[in-house]
Amino acid sequence: QVRLVESGGGFVQAGGSLRLSCAASGSTASINAMGWYRQAPGKQRELVAGIDRTDSTNYADFVKGRFTISSDNSKNTVYLQMNSLKPEDTAVYYCSARVFVSDYWGQGTQVTVSS
């Protein structure tokens, strides 16, 4: 079992920055990859960025050049640095962890970007 706790969401004006954190606990040695997803009202949950054990990363096209995912393995924490935020980035952001074929999810953190 893996437990994920997100933090760092909030309210920011367009063009601003936020850094999200996701702290993992439990069977962290079994985690193959972690990622950030988001879900806006009335929309499906979508991948924002992912990182695996080799620190290989991938990003959705709509955040490339603006968001950066990173990890601190000593703290079992994954970060999402979000710069140049836009109103369309407003959503609940979820952290996920892949353990073999199972996915674990955090409770989500709200990010609101005003125009």
C-alpha positions in Angstrom: 0.0 0.0 0.0 1.1 3.5 -0.8 -0.3 6.7 0.7 0.1 10.0 -1.1 -0.4 13.4 0.4 -0.4 16.5 -1.9 0.2 20.1 -0.8 1.0 23.5 -2.3 -2.2 24.3 -4.1 -3.8 27.7 -3.8 -5.0 30.8 -5.6 -2.7 32.7 -7.9 -3.0 35.3 -10.6 -2.3 34.5 -14.3 1.4 34.5 -14.9 2.2 33.4 -11.4 3.8 30.3 -10.0 3.0 27.5 -7.6 4.9 24.4 -6.5 3.0 21.3 -5.6 4.4 18.6 -3.4 3.4 15.0 -3.1 4.8 13.0 -0.2 4.6 9.2 -0.5 4.6 6.8 2.4 4.2 3.1 2.9 5.6 0.7 0.3 7.6 3.4 -1.5 10.3 1.0 -2.7 7.7 -0.6 -4.9 6.8 2.6 -6.8 7.8 2.4 -10.5 6.6 5.8 -11.5 4.8 8.9 -10.2 2.8 11.5 -11.9 0.6 14.5 -11.6 -2.9 14.6 -13.1 -5.6 17.3 -13.1 -9.3 17.5 -13.4 -11.2 20.6 -14.1 -15.0 20.9 -13.5 -16.9 19.0 -16.2 -13.8 17.5 -17.7 -12.0 14.2 -17.5 -8.9 13.7 -15.5 -5.8 14.2 -17.6 -2.1 13.6 -17.3 0.0 16.6 -16.6 3.5 15.2 -16.1 5.2 11.9 -15.1 8.5 10.8 -13.7 9.9 7.2 -13.4 12.7 5.7 -11.3 15.3 6.6 -13.8 14.1 10.3 -13.5 12.9 10.1 -17.1 10.0 12.6 -17.4 7.2 13.2 -19.8 4.8 16.2 -20.1 1.5 17.0 -21.6 1.9 19.3 -24.5 -0.2 22.0 -22.8 2.4 22.4 -20.0 5.7 21.9 -21.8 8.0 24.7 -21.1 5.9 25.9 -18.2 5.8 23.0 -15.7 8.6 20.9 -14.3 8.3 17.6 -12.5 11.1 16.5 -10.2 11.6 14.0 -7.3 13.6 13.8 -4.1 14.0 10.1 -3.5 15.5 10.7 0.0 12.2 12.3 1.0 9.9 10.1 -1.1 8.5 13.3 -2.5 7.6 14.5 -6.0 7.2 18.1 -7.0 5.5 20.0 -9.7 6.8 23.4 -10.3 4.2 25.4 -12.3 5.2 28.7 -13.9 3.4 31.1 -16.2 0.1 29.8 -15.0 -3.0 30.4 -17.0 -6.7 30.5 -16.1 -7.2 27.2 -18.0 -4.7 25.5 -15.6 -7.4 25.8 -12.9 -8.2 22.3 -11.7 -7.8 19.9 -8.8 -4.3 18.4 -9.1 -3.8 14.8 -8.1 -0.6 12.9 -7.4 -0.5 9.3 -8.5 1.9 6.4 -8.0 2.2 3.2 -10.1 3.1 0.0 -8.2 3.3 -2.8 -10.7 -0.2 -2.6 -12.3 -1.9 -0.7 -9.5 -2.4 3.0 -9.3 -2.6 4.9 -6.0 -4.0 8.4 -5.8 -3.8 11.3 -3.4 -6.8 13.4 -2.2 -6.0 16.2 -4.6 -5.2 19.9 -4.2 -7.0 22.8 -5.7 -5.2 25.2 -8.0 -7.1 28.3 -9.1 -5.7 30.8 -11.5 -7.4 34.1 -11.9 -7.3 36.2 -15.1 
